[in-house]
Amino acid sequence: VDTEGLHPKMQDNLVRMGSEYFQATGKKLNFNSAFRSLEEQEKLFRTKPPGMAGKPGSSLHNFGLAVDIPSVQ
């Protein structure tokens, strides 16, 4: 997962959220995607079912402001 492209405040929030989650559960917080390039977003937009991936350039992943966390941890 590419965390290098995340906005610095998003990185800080993710670290704090992971720490709080670990304190509460004793488990590490997993996430399956973070920053995506326009090319990566284009591929997902073309291959995922409608509504599962935003248009390239409109996804918050492209701006480093989103992560995907599995619903079951």
mmCIF file of the N, C-alpha and C atoms, coordinates in Angstrom:
data_MODEL
# 
_entry.id   MODEL 
# 
loop_
_atom_site.group_PDB 
_atom_site.id 
_atom_site.type_symbol 
_atom_site.label_atom_id 
_atom_site.label_alt_id 
_atom_site.label_comp_id 
_atom_site.label_asym_id 
_atom_site.label_entity_id 
_atom_site.label_seq_id 
_atom_site.pdbx_PDB_ins_code 
_atom_site.Cartn_x 
_atom_site.Cartn_y 
_atom_site.Cartn_z 
_atom_site.occupancy 
_atom_site.B_iso_or_equiv 
_atom_site.pdbx_formal_charge 
_atom_site.auth_seq_id 
_atom_site.auth_comp_id 
_atom_site.auth_asym_id 
_atom_site.auth_atom_id 
_atom_site.pdbx_PDB_model_num 
ATOM 1   N N  . VAL A 1 1  ? 0.857   -1.182 0.000   1.00 0.00 ? 1  VAL A N  1 
ATOM 2   C CA . VAL A 1 1  ? 0.000   0.000  0.000   1.00 0.00 ? 1  VAL A CA 1 
ATOM 3   C C  . VAL A 1 1  ? 0.893   1.230  0.000   1.00 0.00 ? 1  VAL A C  1 
ATOM 4   N N  . ASP A 1 2  ? 0.633   2.153  -0.906  1.00 0.00 ? 2  ASP A N  1 
ATOM 5   C CA . ASP A 1 2  ? 1.447   3.356  -1.055  1.00 0.00 ? 2  ASP A CA 1 
ATOM 6   C C  . ASP A 1 2  ? 0.982   4.442  -0.089  1.00 0.00 ? 2  ASP A C  1 
ATOM 7   N N  . THR A 1 3  ? 1.713   4.595  1.012   1.00 0.00 ? 3  THR A N  1 
ATOM 8   C CA . THR A 1 3  ? 1.398   5.670  1.953   1.00 0.00 ? 3  THR A CA 1 
ATOM 9   C C  . THR A 1 3  ? 2.249   6.896  1.704   1.00 0.00 ? 3  THR A C  1 
ATOM 10  N N  . GLU A 1 4  ? 3.253   6.766  0.844   1.00 0.00 ? 4  GLU A N  1 
ATOM 11  C CA . GLU A 1 4  ? 4.138   7.891  0.551   1.00 0.00 ? 4  GLU A CA 1 
ATOM 12  C C  . GLU A 1 4  ? 3.388   9.057  -0.074  1.00 0.00 ? 4  GLU A C  1 
ATOM 13  N N  . GLY A 1 5  ? 2.376   8.773  -0.868  1.00 0.00 ? 5  GLY A N  1 
ATOM 14  C CA . GLY A 1 5  ? 1.646   9.832  -1.541  1.00 0.00 ? 5  GLY A CA 1 
ATOM 15  C C  . GLY A 1 5  ? 0.553   10.476 -0.698  1.00 0.00 ? 5  GLY A C  1 
ATOM 16  N N  . LEU A 1 6  ? 0.363   9.974  0.526   1.00 0.00 ? 6  LEU A N  1 
ATOM 17  C CA . LEU A 1 6  ? -0.681  10.546 1.360   1.00 0.00 ? 6  LEU A CA 1 
ATOM 18  C C  . LEU A 1 6  ? -0.312  11.956 1.818   1.00 0.00 ? 6  LEU A C  1 
ATOM 19  N N  . HIS A 1 7  ? -1.319  12.788 1.937   1.00 0.00 ? 7  HIS A N  1 
ATOM 20  C CA . HIS A 1 7  ? -1.146  14.131 2.478   1.00 0.00 ? 7  HIS A CA 1 
ATOM 21  C C  . HIS A 1 7  ? -0.581  13.989 3.894   1.00 0.00 ? 7  HIS A C  1 
ATOM 22  N N  . PRO A 1 8  ? 0.358   14.853 4.306   1.00 0.00 ? 8  PRO A N  1 
ATOM 23  C CA . PRO A 1 8  ? 0.967   14.729 5.639   1.00 0.00 ? 8  PRO A CA 1 
ATOM 24  C C  . PRO A 1 8  ? -0.051  14.679 6.781   1.00 0.00 ? 8  PRO A C  1 
ATOM 25  N N  . LYS A 1 9  ? -1.116  15.464 6.711   1.00 0.00 ? 9  LYS A N  1 
ATOM 26  C CA . LYS A 1 9  ? -2.124  15.421 7.776   1.00 0.00 ? 9  LYS A CA 1 
ATOM 27  C C  . LYS A 1 9  ? -2.866  14.089 7.762   1.00 0.00 ? 9  LYS A C  1 
ATOM 28  N N  . MET A 1 10 ? -3.080  13.546 6.578   1.00 0.00 ? 10 MET A N  1 
ATOM 29  C CA . MET A 1 10 ? -3.728  12.239 6.475   1.00 0.00 ? 10 MET A CA 1 
ATOM 30  C C  . MET A 1 10 ? -2.818  11.169 7.073   1.00 0.00 ? 10 MET A C  1 
ATOM 31  N N  . GLN A 1 11 ? -1.519  11.252 6.800   1.00 0.00 ? 11 GLN A N  1 
ATOM 32  C CA . GLN A 1 11 ? -0.573  10.301 7.390   1.00 0.00 ? 11 GLN A CA 1 
ATOM 33  C C  . GLN A 1 11 ? -0.629  10.380 8.910   1.00 0.00 ? 11 GLN A C  1 
ATOM 34  N N  . ASP A 1 12 ? -0.609  11.598 9.456   1.00 0.00 ? 12 ASP A N  1 
ATOM 35  C CA . ASP A 1 12 ? -0.674  11.784 10.908  1.00 0.00 ? 12 ASP A CA 1 
ATOM 36  C C  . ASP A 1 12 ? -1.966  11.206 11.476  1.00 0.00 ? 12 ASP A C  1 
ATOM 37  N N  . ASN A 1 13 ? -3.087  11.489 10.832  1.00 0.00 ? 13 ASN A N  1 
ATOM 38  C CA . ASN A 1 13 ? -4.373  10.968 11.299  1.00 0.00 ? 13 ASN A CA 1 
ATOM 39  C C  . ASN A 1 13 ? -4.408  9.445  11.262  1.00 0.00 ? 13 ASN A C  1 
ATOM 40  N N  . LEU A 1 14 ? -3.831  8.867  10.226  1.00 0.00 ? 14 LEU A N  1 
ATOM 41  C CA . LEU A 1 14 ? -3.816  7.417  10.089  1.00 0.00 ? 14 LEU A CA 1 
ATOM 42  C C  . LEU A 1 14 ? -2.971  6.777  11.192  1.00 0.00 ? 14 LEU A C  1 
ATOM 43  N N  . VAL A 1 15 ? -1.846  7.386  11.516  1.00 0.00 ? 15 VAL A N  1 
ATOM 44  C CA . VAL A 1 15 ? -0.998  6.881  12.599  1.00 0.00 ? 15 VAL A CA 1 
ATOM 45  C C  . VAL A 1 15 ? -1.753  6.949  13.922  1.00 0.00 ? 15 VAL A C  1 
ATOM 46  N N  . ARG A 1 16 ? -2.400  8.075  14.193  1.00 0.00 ? 16 ARG A N  1 
ATOM 47  C CA . ARG A 1 16 ? -3.160  8.212  15.444  1.00 0.00 ? 16 ARG A CA 1 
ATOM 48  C C  . ARG A 1 16 ? -4.321  7.218  15.507  1.00 0.00 ? 16 ARG A C  1 
ATOM 49  N N  . MET A 1 17 ? -5.021  7.074  14.389  1.00 0.00 ? 17 MET A N  1 
ATOM 50  C CA . MET A 1 17 ? -6.145  6.142  14.340  1.00 0.00 ? 17 MET A CA 1 
ATOM 51  C C  . MET A 1 17 ? -5.649  4.713  14.575  1.00 0.00 ? 17 MET A C  1 
ATOM 52  N N  . GLY A 1 18 ? -4.539  4.354  13.941  1.00 0.00 ? 18 GLY A N  1 
ATOM 53  C CA . GLY A 1 18 ? -3.971  3.016  14.132  1.00 0.00 ? 18 GLY A CA 1 
ATOM 54  C C  . GLY A 1 18 ? -3.550  2.775  15.567  1.00 0.00 ? 18 GLY A C  1 
ATOM 55  N N  . SER A 1 19 ? -2.990  3.787  16.195  1.00 0.00 ? 19 SER A N  1 
ATOM 56  C CA . SER A 1 19 ? -2.566  3.675  17.594  1.00 0.00 ? 19 SER A CA 1 
ATOM 57  C C  . SER A 1 19 ? -3.774  3.486  18.510  1.00 0.00 ? 19 SER A C  1 
ATOM 58  N N  . GLU A 1 20 ? -4.814  4.270  18.300  1.00 0.00 ? 20 GLU A N  1 
ATOM 59  C CA . GLU A 1 20 ? -6.023  4.142  19.111  1.00 0.00 ? 20 GLU A CA 1 
ATOM 60  C C  . GLU A 1 20 ? -6.682  2.775  18.905  1.00 0.00 ? 20 GLU A C  1 
ATOM 61  N N  . TYR A 1 21 ? -6.699  2.318  17.665  1.00 0.00 ? 21 TYR A N  1 
ATOM 62  C CA . TYR A 1 21 ? -7.287  1.010  17.374  1.00 0.00 ? 21 TYR A CA 1 
ATOM 63  C C  . TYR A 1 21 ? -6.503  -0.087 18.085  1.00 0.00 ? 21 TYR A C  1 
ATOM 64  N N  . PHE A 1 22 ? -5.165  0.011  18.044  1.00 0.00 ? 22 PHE A N  1 
ATOM 65  C CA . PHE A 1 22 ? -4.333  -0.987 18.703  1.00 0.00 ? 22 PHE A CA 1 
ATOM 66  C C  . PHE A 1 22 ? -4.554  -0.975 20.214  1.00 0.00 ? 22 PHE A C  1 
ATOM 67  N N  . GLN A 1 23 ? -4.645  0.204  20.795  1.00 0.00 ? 23 GLN A N  1 
ATOM 68  C CA . GLN A 1 23 ? -4.887  0.301  22.236  1.00 0.00 ? 23 GLN A CA 1 
ATOM 69  C C  . GLN A 1 23 ? -6.231  -0.316 22.618  1.00 0.00 ? 23 GLN A C  1 
ATOM 70  N N  . ALA A 1 24 ? -7.223  -0.147 21.772  1.00 0.00 ? 24 ALA A N  1 
ATOM 71  C CA . ALA A 1 24 ? -8.565  -0.650 22.064  1.00 0.00 ? 24 ALA A CA 1 
ATOM 72  C C  . ALA A 1 24 ? -8.717  -2.145 21.812  1.00 0.00 ? 24 ALA A C  1 
ATOM 73  N N  . THR A 1 25 ? -7.985  -2.677 20.814  1.00 0.00 ? 25 THR A N  1 
ATOM 74  C CA . THR A 1 25 ? -8.215  -4.059 20.396  1.00 0.00 ? 25 THR A CA 1 
ATOM 75  C C  . THR A 1 25 ? -7.004  -4.971 20.522  1.00 0.00 ? 25 THR A C  1 
ATOM 76  N N  . GLY A 1 26 ? -5.809  -4.389 20.605  1.00 0.00 ? 26 GLY A N  1 
ATOM 77  C CA . GLY A 1 26 ? -4.590  -5.193 20.585  1.00 0.00 ? 26 GLY A CA 1 
ATOM 78  C C  . GLY A 1 26 ? -4.227  -5.670 19.193  1.00 0.00 ? 26 GLY A C  1 
ATOM 79  N N  . LYS A 1 27 ? -4.910  -5.138 18.180  1.00 0.00 ? 27 LYS A N  1 
ATOM 80  C CA . LYS A 1 27 ? -4.663  -5.528 16.783  1.00 0.00 ? 27 LYS A CA 1 
ATOM 81  C C  . LYS A 1 27 ? -4.178  -4.330 15.982  1.00 0.00 ? 27 LYS A C  1 
ATOM 82  N N  . LYS A 1 28 ? -3.413  -4.630 14.938  1.00 0.00 ? 28 LYS A N  1 
ATOM 83  C CA . LYS A 1 28 ? -3.004  -3.579 14.014  1.00 0.00 ? 28 LYS A CA 1 
ATOM 84  C C  . LYS A 1 28 ? -4.153  -3.255 13.071  1.00 0.00 ? 28 LYS A C  1 
ATOM 85  N N  . LEU A 1 29 ? -4.261  -1.987 12.724  1.00 0.00 ? 29 LEU A N  1 
ATOM 86  C CA . LEU A 1 29 ? -5.271  -1.554 11.763  1.00 0.00 ? 29 LEU A CA 1 
ATOM 87  C C  . LEU A 1 29 ? -4.781  -1.877 10.358  1.00 0.00 ? 29 LEU A C  1 
ATOM 88  N N  . ASN A 1 30 ? -5.574  -2.610 9.627   1.00 0.00 ? 30 ASN A N  1 
ATOM 89  C CA . ASN A 1 30 ? -5.213  -2.960 8.249   1.00 0.00 ? 30 ASN A CA 1 
ATOM 90  C C  . ASN A 1 30 ? -5.927  -2.027 7.283   1.00 0.00 ? 30 ASN A C  1 
ATOM 91  N N  . PHE A 1 31 ? -5.275  -1.708 6.210   1.00 0.00 ? 31 PHE A N  1 
ATOM 92  C CA . PHE A 1 31 ? -5.932  -1.004 5.124   1.00 0.00 ? 31 PHE A CA 1 
ATOM 93  C C  . PHE A 1 31 ? -5.383  -1.532 3.829   1.00 0.00 ? 31 PHE A C  1 
ATOM 94  N N  . ASN A 1 32 ? -6.215  -1.512 2.800   1.00 0.00 ? 32 ASN A N  1 
ATOM 95  C CA . ASN A 1 32 ? -5.818  -2.173 1.562   1.00 0.00 ? 32 ASN A CA 1 
ATOM 96  C C  . ASN A 1 32 ? -5.509  -1.231 0.407   1.00 0.00 ? 32 ASN A C  1 
ATOM 97  N N  . SER A 1 33 ? -5.690  0.039  0.580   1.00 0.00 ? 33 SER A N  1 
ATOM 98  C CA . SER A 1 33 ? -5.206  0.987  -0.422  1.00 0.00 ? 33 SER A CA 1 
ATOM 99  C C  . SER A 1 33 ? -5.176  2.380  0.179   1.00 0.00 ? 33 SER A C  1 
ATOM 100 N N  . ALA A 1 34 ? -4.318  3.201  -0.398  1.00 0.00 ? 34 ALA A N  1 
ATOM 101 C CA . ALA A 1 34 ? -4.197  4.586  0.067   1.00 0.00 ? 34 ALA A CA 1 
ATOM 102 C C  . ALA A 1 34 ? -4.029  5.463  -1.171  1.00 0.00 ? 34 ALA A C  1 
ATOM 103 N N  . PHE A 1 35 ? -2.866  6.088  -1.333  1.00 0.00 ? 35 PHE A N  1 
ATOM 104 C CA . PHE A 1 35 ? -2.643  6.934  -2.498  1.00 0.00 ? 35 PHE A CA 1 
ATOM 105 C C  . PHE A 1 35 ? -2.703  6.095  -3.768  1.00 0.00 ? 35 PHE A C  1 
ATOM 106 N N  . ARG A 1 36 ? -3.347  6.651  -4.781  1.00 0.00 ? 36 ARG A N  1 
ATOM 107 C CA . ARG A 1 36 ? -3.365  6.022  -6.111  1.00 0.00 ? 36 ARG A CA 1 
ATOM 108 C C  . ARG A 1 36 ? -3.007  7.057  -7.153  1.00 0.00 ? 36 ARG A C  1 
ATOM 109 N N  . SER A 1 37 ? -2.160  6.663  -8.068  1.00 0.00 ? 37 SER A N  1 
ATOM 110 C CA . SER A 1 37 ? -1.860  7.532  -9.199  1.00 0.00 ? 37 SER A CA 1 
ATOM 111 C C  . SER A 1 37 ? -3.081  7.608  -10.108 1.00 0.00 ? 37 SER A C  1 
ATOM 112 N N  . LEU A 1 38 ? -3.083  8.575  -11.008 1.00 0.00 ? 38 LEU A N  1 
ATOM 113 C CA . LEU A 1 38 ? -4.184  8.672  -11.973 1.00 0.00 ? 38 LEU A CA 1 
ATOM 114 C C  . LEU A 1 38 ? -4.281  7.402  -12.818 1.00 0.00 ? 38 LEU A C  1 
ATOM 115 N N  . GLU A 1 39 ? -3.129  6.819  -13.151 1.00 0.00 ? 39 GLU A N  1 
ATOM 116 C CA . GLU A 1 39 ? -3.121  5.596  -13.950 1.00 0.00 ? 39 GLU A CA 1 
ATOM 117 C C  . GLU A 1 39 ? -3.750  4.439  -13.187 1.00 0.00 ? 39 GLU A C  1 
ATOM 118 N N  . GLU A 1 40 ? -3.403  4.314  -11.896 1.00 0.00 ? 40 GLU A N  1 
ATOM 119 C CA . GLU A 1 40 ? -4.001  3.255  -11.088 1.00 0.00 ? 40 GLU A CA 1 
ATOM 120 C C  . GLU A 1 40 ? -5.510  3.448  -10.951 1.00 0.00 ? 40 GLU A C  1 
ATOM 121 N N  . GLN A 1 41 ? -5.918  4.708  -10.759 1.00 0.00 ? 41 GLN A N  1 
ATOM 122 C CA . GLN A 1 41 ? -7.341  4.998  -10.616 1.00 0.00 ? 41 GLN A CA 1 
ATOM 123 C C  . GLN A 1 41 ? -8.083  4.703  -11.908 1.00 0.00 ? 41 GLN A C  1 
ATOM 124 N N  . GLU A 1 42 ? -7.470  5.021  -13.030 1.00 0.00 ? 42 GLU A N  1 
ATOM 125 C CA . GLU A 1 42 ? -8.076  4.744  -14.341 1.00 0.00 ? 42 GLU A CA 1 
ATOM 126 C C  . GLU A 1 42 ? -8.316  3.245  -14.504 1.00 0.00 ? 42 GLU A C  1 
ATOM 127 N N  . LYS A 1 43 ? -7.330  2.441  -14.129 1.00 0.00 ? 43 LYS A N  1 
ATOM 128 C CA . LYS A 1 43 ? -7.469  0.986  -14.247 1.00 0.00 ? 43 LYS A CA 1 
ATOM 129 C C  . LYS A 1 43 ? -8.619  0.490  -13.372 1.00 0.00 ? 43 LYS A C  1 
ATOM 130 N N  . LEU A 1 44 ? -8.689  0.952  -12.130 1.00 0.00 ? 44 LEU A N  1 
ATOM 131 C CA . LEU A 1 44 ? -9.779  0.538  -11.249 1.00 0.00 ? 44 LEU A CA 1 
ATOM 132 C C  . LEU A 1 44 ? -11.133 1.000  -11.782 1.00 0.00 ? 44 LEU A C  1 
ATOM 133 N N  . PHE A 1 45 ? -11.179 2.227  -12.277 1.00 0.00 ? 45 PHE A N  1 
ATOM 134 C CA . PHE A 1 45 ? -12.428 2.778  -12.805 1.00 0.00 ? 45 PHE A CA 1 
ATOM 135 C C  . PHE A 1 45 ? -12.945 1.939  -13.972 1.00 0.00 ? 45 PHE A C  1 
ATOM 136 N N  . ARG A 1 46 ? -12.019 1.448  -14.797 1.00 0.00 ? 46 ARG A N  1 
ATOM 137 C CA . ARG A 1 46 ? -12.408 0.642  -15.955 1.00 0.00 ? 46 ARG A CA 1 
ATOM 138 C C  . ARG A 1 46 ? -12.761 -0.795 -15.594 1.00 0.00 ? 46 ARG A C  1 
ATOM 139 N N  . THR A 1 47 ? -12.162 -1.333 -14.514 1.00 0.00 ? 47 THR A N  1 
ATOM 140 C CA . THR A 1 47 ? -12.322 -2.764 -14.237 1.00 0.00 ? 47 THR A CA 1 
ATOM 141 C C  . THR A 1 47 ? -13.286 -3.086 -13.090 1.00 0.00 ? 47 THR A C  1 
ATOM 142 N N  . LYS A 1 48 ? -13.568 -2.155 -12.231 1.00 0.00 ? 48 LYS A N  1 
ATOM 143 C CA . LYS A 1 48 ? -14.481 -2.399 -11.099 1.00 0.00 ? 48 LYS A CA 1 
ATOM 144 C C  . LYS A 1 48 ? -15.932 -2.175 -11.528 1.00 0.00 ? 48 LYS A C  1 
ATOM 145 N N  . PRO A 1 49 ? -16.858 -2.793 -10.807 1.00 0.00 ? 49 PRO A N  1 
ATOM 146 C CA . PRO A 1 49 ? -18.274 -2.529 -11.108 1.00 0.00 ? 49 PRO A CA 1 
ATOM 147 C C  . PRO A 1 49 ? -18.591 -1.039 -10.947 1.00 0.00 ? 49 PRO A C  1 
ATOM 148 N N  . PRO A 1 50 ? -19.585 -0.535 -11.679 1.00 0.00 ? 50 PRO A N  1 
ATOM 149 C CA . PRO A 1 50 ? -19.950 0.885  -11.577 1.00 0.00 ? 50 PRO A CA 1 
ATOM 150 C C  . PRO A 1 50 ? -20.178 1.306  -10.124 1.00 0.00 ? 50 PRO A C  1 
ATOM 151 N N  . GLY A 1 51 ? -19.622 2.441  -9.774  1.00 0.00 ? 51 GLY A N  1 
ATOM 152 C CA . GLY A 1 51 ? -19.769 2.979  -8.436  1.00 0.00 ? 51 GLY A CA 1 
ATOM 153 C C  . GLY A 1 51 ? -18.732 2.508  -7.433  1.00 0.00 ? 51 GLY A C  1 
ATOM 154 N N  . MET A 1 52 ? -17.876 1.564  -7.823  1.00 0.00 ? 52 MET A N  1 
ATOM 155 C CA . MET A 1 52 ? -16.877 1.034  -6.897  1.00 0.00 ? 52 MET A CA 1 
ATOM 156 C C  . MET A 1 52 ? -15.565 1.817  -6.924  1.00 0.00 ? 52 MET A C  1 
ATOM 157 N N  . ALA A 1 53 ? -15.339 2.603  -7.950  1.00 0.00 ? 53 ALA A N  1 
ATOM 158 C CA . ALA A 1 53 ? -14.126 3.419  -8.052  1.00 0.00 ? 53 ALA A CA 1 
ATOM 159 C C  . ALA A 1 53 ? -14.482 4.729  -8.741  1.00 0.00 ? 53 ALA A C  1 
ATOM 160 N N  . GLY A 1 54 ? -13.988 5.818  -8.177  1.00 0.00 ? 54 GLY A N  1 
ATOM 161 C CA . GLY A 1 54 ? -14.268 7.136  -8.747  1.00 0.00 ? 54 GLY A CA 1 
ATOM 162 C C  . GLY A 1 54 ? -13.512 7.386  -10.036 1.00 0.00 ? 54 GLY A C  1 
ATOM 163 N N  . LYS A 1 55 ? -13.985 8.358  -10.780 1.00 0.00 ? 55 LYS A N  1 
ATOM 164 C CA . LYS A 1 55 ? -13.301 8.750  -12.010 1.00 0.00 ? 55 LYS A CA 1 
ATOM 165 C C  . LYS A 1 55 ? -11.918 9.287  -11.650 1.00 0.00 ? 55 LYS A C  1 
ATOM 166 N N  . PRO A 1 56 ? -10.924 8.974  -12.460 1.00 0.00 ? 56 PRO A N  1 
ATOM 167 C CA . PRO A 1 56 ? -9.583  9.506  -12.216 1.00 0.00 ? 56 PRO A CA 1 
ATOM 168 C C  . PRO A 1 56 ? -9.616  11.032 -12.114 1.00 0.00 ? 56 PRO A C  1 
ATOM 169 N N  . GLY A 1 57 ? -8.934  11.549 -11.113 1.00 0.00 ? 57 GLY A N  1 
ATOM 170 C CA . GLY A 1 57 ? -8.918  12.990 -10.888 1.00 0.00 ? 57 GLY A CA 1 
ATOM 171 C C  . GLY A 1 57 ? -10.020 13.469 -9.965  1.00 0.00 ? 57 GLY A C  1 
ATOM 172 N N  . SER A 1 58 ? -11.015 12.607 -9.712  1.00 0.00 ? 58 SER A N  1 
ATOM 173 C CA . SER A 1 58 ? -12.088 12.991 -8.796  1.00 0.00 ? 58 SER A CA 1 
ATOM 174 C C  . SER A 1 58 ? -12.055 12.163 -7.514  1.00 0.00 ? 58 SER A C  1 
ATOM 175 N N  . SER A 1 59 ? -11.211 11.138 -7.484  1.00 0.00 ? 59 SER A N  1 
ATOM 176 C CA . SER A 1 59 ? -11.092 10.289 -6.304  1.00 0.00 ? 59 SER A CA 1 
ATOM 177 C C  . SER A 1 59 ? -10.175 10.946 -5.279  1.00 0.00 ? 59 SER A C  1 
ATOM 178 N N  . LEU A 1 60 ? -10.581 10.920 -4.026  1.00 0.00 ? 60 LEU A N  1 
ATOM 179 C CA . LEU A 1 60 ? -9.730  11.472 -2.965  1.00 0.00 ? 60 LEU A CA 1 
ATOM 180 C C  . LEU A 1 60 ? -8.426  10.693 -2.827  1.00 0.00 ? 60 LEU A C  1 
ATOM 181 N N  . HIS A 1 61 ? -8.397  9.452  -3.325  1.00 0.00 ? 61 HIS A N  1 
ATOM 182 C CA . HIS A 1 61 ? -7.155  8.686  -3.327  1.00 0.00 ? 61 HIS A CA 1 
ATOM 183 C C  . HIS A 1 61 ? -6.100  9.393  -4.179  1.00 0.00 ? 61 HIS A C  1 
ATOM 184 N N  . ASN A 1 62 ? -6.513  10.016 -5.264  1.00 0.00 ? 62 ASN A N  1 
ATOM 185 C CA . ASN A 1 62 ? -5.571  10.711 -6.153  1.00 0.00 ? 62 ASN A CA 1 
ATOM 186 C C  . ASN A 1 62 ? -4.921  11.913 -5.497  1.00 0.00 ? 62 ASN A C  1 
ATOM 187 N N  . PHE A 1 63 ? -5.546  12.433 -4.453  1.00 0.00 ? 63 PHE A N  1 
ATOM 188 C CA . PHE A 1 63 ? -5.021  13.606 -3.753  1.00 0.00 ? 63 PHE A CA 1 
ATOM 189 C C  . PHE A 1 63 ? -4.369  13.238 -2.421  1.00 0.00 ? 63 PHE A C  1 
ATOM 190 N N  . GLY A 1 64 ? -4.286  11.927 -2.126  1.00 0.00 ? 64 GLY A N  1 
ATOM 191 C CA . GLY A 1 64 ? -3.678  11.473 -0.883  1.00 0.00 ? 64 GLY A CA 1 
ATOM 192 C C  . GLY A 1 64 ? -4.534  11.730 0.332   1.00 0.00 ? 64 GLY A C  1 
ATOM 193 N N  . LEU A 1 65 ? -5.856  11.772 0.133   1.00 0.00 ? 65 LEU A N  1 
ATOM 194 C CA . LEU A 1 65 ? -6.772  12.100 1.224   1.00 0.00 ? 65 LEU A CA 1 
ATOM 195 C C  . LEU A 1 65 ? -7.729  10.966 1.572   1.00 0.00 ? 65 LEU A C  1 
ATOM 196 N N  . ALA A 1 66 ? -7.414  9.738  1.141   1.00 0.00 ? 66 ALA A N  1 
ATOM 197 C CA . ALA A 1 66 ? -8.309  8.619  1.422   1.00 0.00 ? 66 ALA A CA 1 
ATOM 198 C C  . ALA A 1 66 ? -7.525  7.326  1.587   1.00 0.00 ? 66 ALA A C  1 
ATOM 199 N N  . VAL A 1 67 ? -8.067  6.456  2.418   1.00 0.00 ? 67 VAL A N  1 
ATOM 200 C CA . VAL A 1 67 ? -7.576  5.083  2.535   1.00 0.00 ? 67 VAL A CA 1 
ATOM 201 C C  . VAL A 1 67 ? -8.796  4.172  2.548   1.00 0.00 ? 67 VAL A C  1 
ATOM 202 N N  . ASP A 1 68 ? -8.593  2.942  2.133   1.00 0.00 ? 68 ASP A N  1 
ATOM 203 C CA . ASP A 1 68 ? -9.659  1.937  2.200   1.00 0.00 ? 68 ASP A CA 1 
ATOM 204 C C  . ASP A 1 68 ? -9.308  0.967  3.319   1.00 0.00 ? 68 ASP A C  1 
ATOM 205 N N  . ILE A 1 69 ? -10.242 0.814  4.260   1.00 0.00 ? 69 ILE A N  1 
ATOM 206 C CA . ILE A 1 69 ? -10.058 -0.068 5.398   1.00 0.00 ? 69 ILE A CA 1 
ATOM 207 C C  . ILE A 1 69 ? -11.090 -1.186 5.277   1.00 0.00 ? 69 ILE A C  1 
ATOM 208 N N  . PRO A 1 70 ? -10.644 -2.453 5.337   1.00 0.00 ? 70 PRO A N  1 
ATOM 209 C CA . PRO A 1 70 ? -11.613 -3.549 5.265   1.00 0.00 ? 70 PRO A CA 1 
ATOM 210 C C  . PRO A 1 70 ? -12.642 -3.440 6.377   1.00 0.00 ? 70 PRO A C  1 
ATOM 211 N N  . SER A 1 71 ? -13.871 -3.835 6.098   1.00 0.00 ? 71 SER A N  1 
ATOM 212 C CA . SER A 1 71 ? -14.926 -3.729 7.100   1.00 0.00 ? 71 SER A CA 1 
ATOM 213 C C  . SER A 1 71 ? -14.772 -4.760 8.207   1.00 0.00 ? 71 SER A C  1 
ATOM 214 N N  . VAL A 1 72 ? -14.049 -5.837 7.951   1.00 0.00 ? 72 VAL A N  1 
ATOM 215 C CA . VAL A 1 72 ? -13.776 -6.849 8.964   1.00 0.00 ? 72 VAL A CA 1 
ATOM 216 C C  . VAL A 1 72 ? -12.301 -6.777 9.302   1.00 0.00 ? 72 VAL A C  1 
ATOM 217 N N  . GLN A 1 73 ? -12.001 -6.517 10.563  1.00 0.00 ? 73 GLN A N  1 
ATOM 218 C CA . GLN A 1 73 ? -10.596 -6.410 11.005  1.00 0.00 ? 73 GLN A CA 1 
ATOM 219 C C  . GLN A 1 73 ? -10.210 -7.590 11.850  1.00 0.00 ? 73 GLN A C  1 
# 
